[in-house]
Amino acid sequence: EADIYQTPRYLVIGTGKKITLECSQTMGHDKMYWYQQDPGMELHLIHYSYGVNSTEKGDLSSESTVSRIRTEHFPLTLESARPSHTSQYLCASSEGPEQYFGPGTRLTVT
Amino acid sequence: ELKVEQNPLFLSMQEGKNYTIYCNYSTTSDRLYWYRQDPGKSLESLFVLLSNGAVKQEGRLMASLDTKARLSTLHITAAVHDLSATYFCAVDEDGNKLVFGAGTILRVKS
């Protein structure tokens, strides 16, 4: 089972602020993902990475950016937060077919 | 574009009863996943189905996959209150890119 961590768990921030959501995993998985989930709704893939220096946009358009400088670390950045970014952000990683999810970051932009 | 449909979206059932949640998807795939999500929590992996005819069981839950019909089922036997949660199916679109269904909210009443 993967150990995957996300910080912060909860964040309330004002419009226009820059924020970075952290995601780390200790299993050495090459593949990592970011999903966005509105309350009571399905998850949408917004970014993924198949390894160091590899990042791709997912199916849902997002104003966020990601980087993958180290295998274990996959941070997501919002340059200028807006109320429409209010959501839960879930990070996941995988080596084989199964994805393991972190605890999530619940973001509220006021 | 891969579409994943779950039904029902909401299920209220009595303890001790049996029921089935259905997951249909629109394009060929032989990798399907079932996840459980408790309110405000992350996703917990329940089943990984990797071939046509795959059947897996864990406690009161049993999942199956028919890739020819593009259908997976999650069968609940003799429901108990602890099974109350939201259940998501997800289909592997292309090398671990998951497309999620809308989720089925299950409420088990005593």
Interface residues (C-beta under 8 A of the other chain):
Chain A: K31 Y33 G40 M41 E42 L43 H44 L45 Y48 Y50 G58 D59 L90 S94 P97 E98 Q99 Y100 F101 G102 P103 G104 R106
Chain B: R31 Y33 Y35 G40 K41 S42 L43 E44 S45 V48 L50 T86 F88 A90 D92 G95 N96 K97 L98 V99 F100 G101 A102 G103 I105
